[in-house]
Each structure stands twice: as C-alpha cells, then as structure tokens.
Amino acid sequence: MFQTGIHGQRDVACADCHMPYRREGGIKFTDHKIQSPLNNISGSCQVCHRESEATLLKNVYDIQDKTEQIRRIAEKNLYIVHVGCKLAYDKGANDDEMKTIHQLIRSSQWHWDWVAAANSMGFHSPVESLRVLALSIQKAQEARLLLLEVLLTHNVKLPFAIPEIATKEEAMKLINLEIDRITGEKAAFLKDVAPTWKKK
C-alpha cells in the first residue's frame, strides 16, 4: 500500500518518518524508537514540510477520518451480506446457490482487509485506500443483489432483519462464538505448545 502513496513514490523510507534522525552529544543517528511520526512532527514531517504542526496534524486526521468513514461502510455491507447468507442457509439454500455469493464476499473481505491491516488508516496511500475500499463495497453490493435472488427463491420476506451490534461481545454472541472454549484452547496452547517452540 505504501508504495502507491506519494511518500513511497518519492522514495521516502519507513525510517525517515518512523525512526527520524536525532542528535545527542553532537552525534547524529537514527532514532531506534519506532513510533508514529505524529509523536515527533518536527523531527519527521517538518524535515520536508514547512506547514505548522497543527496543519500537518489536521491533514493526517482528515485523511484517516475519511478513510475510516468509508471503511465502516464496507464493514456494514459485509456484515449485512453475512447475516443474509446465514438466513439463506437456514431457509434451505445450498452451496451451489451460494457459490458466487461466497466468491464475492471473499473478494470484498480481502479488499477491506488490505486497507484495515495497512496500519495507517489510509494515510500511507489515501487514493489507493479509498479505491480498494470502493471495490470492497462494490463486491459486497454485488453479493447482496445475488443473495436477494436466493432469499426470494426460498420465500424469505424482505427486507430481512439485521441485528444491531455495538460491542465485540454482541458480535461474538450473534455468531455463537464459544469464547470460553477458545480462551481455554489458547491457554493450553501457550502452556503446552509455545514453550516447545522456544526450545527449538
């Protein structure tokens, strides 16, 4: 993602922003504390940019806020189509009917994940981030349209109910995630398996 943004195109290295130079005792060296450039704007951003710290912060936050807004739209579309798929299966849909829908959901999910996992909320490449999120939304919408046909075939009354979720716990309950079992399995893994890896 970074390579498609203006800083990547101008051959700015990760360390230029995230590990900028500093001086100590007359010696210039790369700061070994990897961190957000926003924690040291004068040493990172303002080496090249002459705008005030407030202006630079606003520029970053504007990009991130707008990217997050579009990311949330992609997430909502993915959520709705997942709920609809569960309903379709509950009403008798089969894998053959759902195959193309699943492919579109997978594509939407991958596009969403590319931006969500990029760790800059769009800043590293604002235009590419929004392009990729737009594709995520498009694929989820295509899946939703095909899903409507399947739901109608199985006599589902539309629009179908979309449960509201506001917390992680509500989401886990909705999908019947057995958190106690998973937590136990993780604890057993950390106790029994992980130590053997450290020995290797």
Number of C-alpha atoms within 10 A of each C-alpha: 16 20 14 14 17 15 16 15 10 9 10 13 13 13 16 17 21 22 21 24 16 14 10 7 5 7 7 10 12 14 16 12 9 13 14 13 17 16 10 16 19 16 19 21 21 14 13 9 12 11 11 13 16 9 11 17 14 12 12 16 15 13 18 17 14 14 22 18 10 17 25 14 15 24 18 14 21 24 15 17 23 19 16 21 22 12 17 23 16 11 15 11 17 12 10 8 15 17 11 15 24 18 14 20 24 17 18 27 20 16 21 24 16 15 25 17 9 15 10 19 21 26 24 22 22 21 16 18 28 18 14 19 29 19 19 30 26 17 24 30 20 17 27 22 13 16 22 19 13 23 21 12 13 16 11 15 9 9 7 13 11 11 12 9 12 8 9 9 11 13 14 13 13 13 10 9 12 10 12 9 10 11 11 11 12 13 12 12 12 12 11 11 12 11 11 10 8 7 6 5
